[in-house]
Each structure stands twice: as C-alpha cells, then as structure tokens.
Amino acid sequence: MKFQSTLALATLLLGTSSGLAAPTPDTSAGVLAAGAKLEKLAGEFQFTEGPTSDKAGNIFFTDQPNNRIMKWSVDGKLTTFLQPAGRANGMFFQPDGTLLACADEKTELWAISPNGQHTVVAKEFTGQKLNGPNDVWLRPDQALYFTDPFYKRDWWDYAKPPQGTEQVYFLSADRKTLKRVTTDLVQPNGITGTPDGKTLYVADIKANKTYAYDIEPDGTLTNKRLHCELGSDGMTIDSEGNLYLTGHGVTVFDKTGKKIEHIDVQEPWTANVSFGGPDHQTLFITASKCLYSIKLRVQGANAAK
C-alpha cells in the first residue's frame, strides 16, 4: 500500500468466501491460542509491509521507505536480508526458496534468490509499465496472481496509472504469459488463495469489499462473489479456511464470510499478516513502524512447503 496514506485508508476501513473443505472450523473457539497475547517484536522502522514465511518459519518483511527487506528468524534475531530491495512491498516464497517480491520502485515483480540476486519476471502489460505491483500469491502449480493498484510514489516522475485501470494479473508458471484477469475492481490490494489452488481472494480496498473467485487452470477467474463487506491492505488464510484482513488491526472471517475474531493492534495502520514460526502457528503482523506476533491455535494454509 501507499504508506503516506495510512490514516486515510484507516478511516475508510473502520466501518464495517469459499475454499477449504476440511477440517471443519471450530468458530466458537476463535483462532487465538489459549492465553495468547499480542507481542511487539521490533520497532523503529519507517513503514513495515509484506510479511511472508520460508519453509523453516523465518519471517521476511519489508521496510519500504528505507528500501530494505528484513528477516526475523525463528530464534528471534532481526537482520537485514536485502538493501536496496527495489522498494519491495508484498512478497511470497516459492517452494524452492525463491522470494517473489512486488518491487514497485520501477513497477516490477521480482524473483529473489536466497543469495539476494533478483530477476525481473514482470514489468509491463501491453507495452506499458505496470501501475505498481502490490501483493502476490503463488498457486500450487507455481503460476501466480498479483494486484496492481496505483499509489503515487515519491520515487516516480509521473502521477497517473500507466495502465489506466487497477486490476489483478495472472502470470503463468513458465513466466511467459501475463494477462489481466479482472476488469471491474476499483483498487485491488491484498490477495491470497486456498492451498488447493481453487479459490482466489482479492481485497478491493477502495470499495471496502473482499471478493472470492473460482480459479480456472488457464488462470481465468470465474464466479466472482462477495466474501465480506471489508477491504484490506494485506491478507492471509489459515488451515481452516479463515481469512485474515488488515487495516484497523486484524479482522478474521470464516470461509462463509462470517466475522469470528478481531485482533486489536494499537498502531495507526495494520498493513499485512503472515503465518510463521517453526510450526507455522504464529501470526506475524506488520503495523506502521513495528512487527508484532500472536500465537494461534490454527496453522497457516499457505506456508512454503
């Protein structure tokens, strides 16, 4: 998201689904582990975003204004993984340890190797720059989806979206076919999908709604339906199909779209969330200048495997 507009988006979202078949969620128990409390792990960043977990459960997240990707290890150590980092925003790990990053300094999508070397996998559509890839999700066959909203950046010399519309894109597993797969969104931001690769969730942050779609093998999205009346900056999903949306803290909806939990975070803006830790049962939260965590009773559904 655009870190300078956090308070405006917070105001938008303060007002006021479909995917996994099993196990049956115990919504009466909520998603928090017994006695769980929110813990501040680190602070003094400029704006945190894009958390994602590797196979071991280490969390990588971005400090976008400072142009760096940070690593919070499973043993609680904070280090800088990459700087400069293409002004990275949303990220997602491939099973082989490659880190996908929405590097919007030059409106690109990167694949970053474990040694920090990057390859540009997408940067243009129909001969025009992308607006600014914001969040990315990898489906099981290694094809991917990313959102492409427009948030004016200080490091750009233009003020209008190059694509003329803000939508979702599909990139094939061989990284050769890029296509736009939505046409009617206002400003898509957070994105995630079910681990079976059948359902995609997209948060239209400006419309303050989150939609679910059926995923077709060729990347096409069908059967668009409203999942919940709330937009989101980032999102994740757990093993029971519960969806975690951000903005004013973290709000959790079950797979029918019913609100079942709210995690209050005392920061101006909660940007994004990811499961991590050795058992992938800890929710990591990037919020304004800080990184938080809280223990849950459920595991993340999309942990790198």
C-alpha positions in Angstrom: 0.0 0.0 0.0 1.0 3.7 0.0 2.4 4.3 3.4 1.8 8.1 3.3 -2.0 7.5 3.1 -2.4 5.1 6.0 -4.6 7.4 8.1 -7.0 8.0 5.1 -7.3 4.3 4.5 -7.8 3.6 8.2 -10.8 6.0 8.1 -12.1 4.1 5.0 -11.9 0.7 6.6 -13.0 1.4 10.2 -16.6 0.8 9.1 -17.5 -2.2 8.6 -15.9 -16.6 0.9 -15.3 -20.3 0.0 -12.3 -22.6 -0.4 -11.0 -25.2 2.0 -13.1 -28.3 2.6 -11.6 -29.7 5.8 -11.2 -29.6 8.8 -14.5 -28.1 10.0 -13.7 -24.9 11.7 -14.4 -24.5 15.4 -15.5 -20.9 15.2 -16.8 -20.9 18.8 -13.2 -21.2 19.9 -11.9 -18.3 17.8 -8.5 -18.5 16.3 -6.3 -17.5 19.2 -4.3 -19.9 21.3 -5.3 -20.1 24.9 -3.9 -17.1 26.8 -2.4 -15.7 23.7 -1.3 -12.0 23.8 -0.1 -9.7 21.1 3.7 -9.2 21.4 5.8 -6.4 19.9 8.9 -7.9 18.4 10.7 -5.0 16.8 10.1 -1.3 16.0 11.7 1.9 14.8 11.1 1.1 11.1 9.6 3.7 8.8 6.8 1.5 7.4 6.5 -2.3 7.6 4.9 -4.4 4.9 4.8 -7.7 3.0 5.5 -10.4 5.6 6.0 -13.9 4.3 7.5 -17.1 5.7 10.1 -19.5 4.4 9.9 -23.3 5.0 11.6 -23.0 8.3 9.2 -20.4 9.6 11.5 -17.4 9.3 9.6 -14.2 8.6 10.7 -11.8 5.9 9.1 -8.4 5.7 9.8 -5.0 4.1 10.6 -1.6 5.5 9.6 0.0 2.2 10.6 3.7 2.7 14.1 2.5 3.8 14.2 0.2 0.8 15.1 -3.0 2.6 13.8 -6.5 3.3 14.2 -7.6 6.9 14.4 -11.2 8.3 13.0 -12.2 11.7 14.4 -15.7 12.4 12.8 -18.5 14.3 15.3 -17.9 17.1 14.2 -14.2 17.4 17.0 -12.5 15.6 16.5 -9.5 13.4 18.7 -9.0 10.3 18.7 -7.2 7.0 18.2 -9.7 4.1 18.5 -7.2 1.2 19.1 -3.5 0.8 18.4 -1.9 -1.6 15.4 -4.1 -2.4 13.5 -2.4 -5.2 11.2 -0.7 -2.8 9.6 -4.1 -2.2 6.1 -4.4 -0.9 4.1 -7.6 -0.8 6.1 -10.9 -1.0 5.6 -14.6 -1.2 8.0 -17.6 -1.1 8.2 -20.2 -3.8 8.9 -23.8 -2.5 12.5 -23.6 -3.9 13.3 -20.7 -1.6 12.9 -18.0 -4.2 11.3 -14.9 -2.8 8.7 -13.2 -5.0 8.6 -9.5 -4.3 6.4 -6.7 -5.6 9.3 -4.3 -6.3 7.5 -1.1 -7.2 10.5 1.2 -7.5 10.3 0.5 -11.2 6.8 -1.1 -11.1 8.2 -4.6 -11.4 7.7 -8.1 -10.0 11.0 -9.7 -8.8 12.1 -13.3 -8.1 14.9 -13.0 -5.5 17.3 -15.9 -4.9 18.5 -16.9 -1.4 21.7 -15.0 -2.1 19.8 -11.8 -2.8 20.2 -11.8 -6.6 17.0 -10.8 -8.4 15.4 -11.5 -11.8 12.5 -9.3 -13.2 9.6 -11.6 -14.0 7.0 -8.9 -14.9 7.2 -5.2 -15.6 4.9 -4.3 -18.5 1.5 -5.2 -19.9 0.5 -4.3 -23.5 3.7 -2.3 -23.8 3.0 0.0 -20.8 4.5 -0.1 -17.3 2.5 -1.8 -14.6 1.0 0.6 -12.1 2.9 -0.8 -9.2 2.6 -4.5 -8.2 1.4 -4.5 -4.6 0.7 -8.1 -3.3 1.3 -11.5 -4.8 0.1 -15.1 -4.3 1.6 -18.3 -5.7 -0.8 -21.1 -6.6 0.3 -24.8 -6.3 1.4 -25.2 -9.9 3.8 -22.1 -9.5 1.7 -19.8 -11.6 0.9 -16.6 -9.7 -1.5 -13.7 -9.3 -0.7 -10.1 -8.2 -2.6 -6.9 -7.6 -1.7 -3.8 -9.5 -3.2 -0.7 -7.8 -1.8 2.8 -8.2 -0.4 4.7 -5.2 1.7 7.6 -6.2 5.3 7.1 -5.1 7.8 9.8 -4.3 10.3 7.9 -6.5 8.2 8.1 -9.6 8.1 11.1 -12.1 4.5 10.5 -13.2 1.2 11.0 -11.4 -1.3 8.8 -13.3 -1.6 5.0 -13.5 0.2 3.8 -16.7 -2.4 1.0 -17.2 -5.4 3.3 -16.9 -7.1 0.8 -14.6 -6.3 -1.0 -11.4 -6.8 -4.8 -11.6 -5.4 -8.3 -10.9 -2.9 -10.1 -13.2 -2.0 -13.7 -13.8 1.5 -14.9 -14.7 1.9 -18.4 -15.9 4.2 -21.0 -14.2 6.8 -20.6 -17.0 6.6 -16.8 -16.6 5.9 -16.3 -20.3 2.2 -15.5 -20.3 0.9 -12.4 -18.4 -2.8 -11.5 -18.6 -5.2 -9.2 -16.8 -7.9 -11.3 -15.2 -10.2 -8.7 -13.7 -11.8 -5.7 -15.2 -14.2 -4.2 -12.7 -12.3 -3.6 -9.5 -11.7 -0.1 -8.0 -8.4 -0.6 -6.3 -7.3 -4.2 -5.5 -4.7 -4.6 -2.8 -4.5 -7.7 -0.6 -4.6 -11.1 -2.3 -4.4 -14.8 -1.3 -5.8 -18.1 -2.3 -6.6 -21.6 -0.9 -3.8 -24.2 -0.9 -5.8 -26.4 -3.3 -5.5 -23.7 -5.9 -9.3 -23.5 -6.4 -10.2 -20.2 -4.8 -8.7 -16.7 -5.0 -9.5 -13.9 -2.6 -9.0 -10.3 -3.6 -9.5 -7.3 -1.4 -10.8 -4.2 -3.2 -9.6 -1.7 -0.6 -11.2 1.4 -2.1 -14.5 -0.3 -2.5 -14.2 -1.7 1.1 -15.0 -5.2 -0.1 -13.3 -8.6 -0.4 -14.3 -11.0 -3.2 -13.8 -14.7 -3.8 -13.3 -16.2 -7.3 -13.1 -19.7 -8.7 -9.7 -20.3 -10.3 -9.6 -21.9 -13.8 -6.5 -23.9 -15.0 -5.6 -21.2 -17.6 -5.6 -18.5 -14.9 -9.0 -17.1 -15.7 -11.2 -16.1 -12.7 -14.9 -17.0 -12.7 -17.9 -16.9 -10.3 -17.0 -13.7 -8.6 -18.8 -13.3 -5.3 -18.7 -11.0 -2.3 -17.0 -12.7 0.6 -17.3 -9.9 3.2 -18.0 -6.2 3.5 -14.4 -5.1 4.3 -11.4 -4.2 2.2 -7.9 -5.0 3.2 -4.3 -4.0 2.7 -2.9 -7.5 3.0 -4.3 -10.9 3.9 -3.6 -14.5 4.7 -5.6 -17.7 5.2 -5.4 -20.5 7.8 -5.8 -24.2 7.6 -9.5 -24.0 8.4 -10.2 -21.5 5.6 -10.4 -18.5 7.8 -9.4 -15.2 6.1 -7.3 -12.6 7.9 -7.8 -9.0 6.8 -5.9 -5.9 7.8 -6.3 -2.2 8.3 -7.7 -1.5 11.7 -6.0 -4.3 13.5 -6.7 -7.8 12.1 -10.2 -9.0 11.4 -10.8 -12.7 10.8 -13.7 -14.1 8.7 -14.6 -17.8 8.4 -15.0 -19.4 5.0 -18.6 -18.4 4.8 -17.7 -14.7 5.3 -18.8 -14.5 9.0 -16.7 -12.4 11.3 -15.2 -14.6 14.0 -12.3 -12.7 15.6 -10.7 -9.3 15.9 -7.1 -8.7 17.0 -6.6 -5.2 18.1 -3.3 -3.6 17.2 -2.5 -0.2 18.8 -1.0 1.3 15.7 -2.3 3.8 13.1 -2.3 1.1 10.4 -2.0 -2.6 10.2 -0.6 -3.4 6.8 -0.2 -7.1 6.4 0.0 -10.5 8.0 1.6 -13.9 7.6 1.9 -17.2 9.4 5.4 -18.2 10.5 7.4 -19.8 13.3 8.6 -23.4 13.4 5.1 -24.8 13.5 3.6 -22.0 11.3 1.1 -21.4 14.0 2.2 -17.8 14.9 0.6 -14.8 13.2 3.1 -12.1 12.3 1.7 -8.6 11.8 3.4 -5.6 10.1 1.8 -2.5 11.6 3.1 1.0 10.9 6.7 1.1 12.3 6.6 -2.2 14.1 6.5 -6.0 13.8 4.1 -7.9 16.1 3.2 -11.6 16.7 0.5 -13.6 18.4 0.1 -17.3 18.9 -2.9 -19.0 17.3 -4.5 -22.4 17.7 -4.5 -22.9 13.9 -1.8 -23.2 11.3 -1.3 -21.1 8.2 -2.6 -22.7 5.0 0.0 -21.3 2.5 3.3 -21.9 4.4 6.1 -22.6 1.9 6.5 -26.4 1.6 
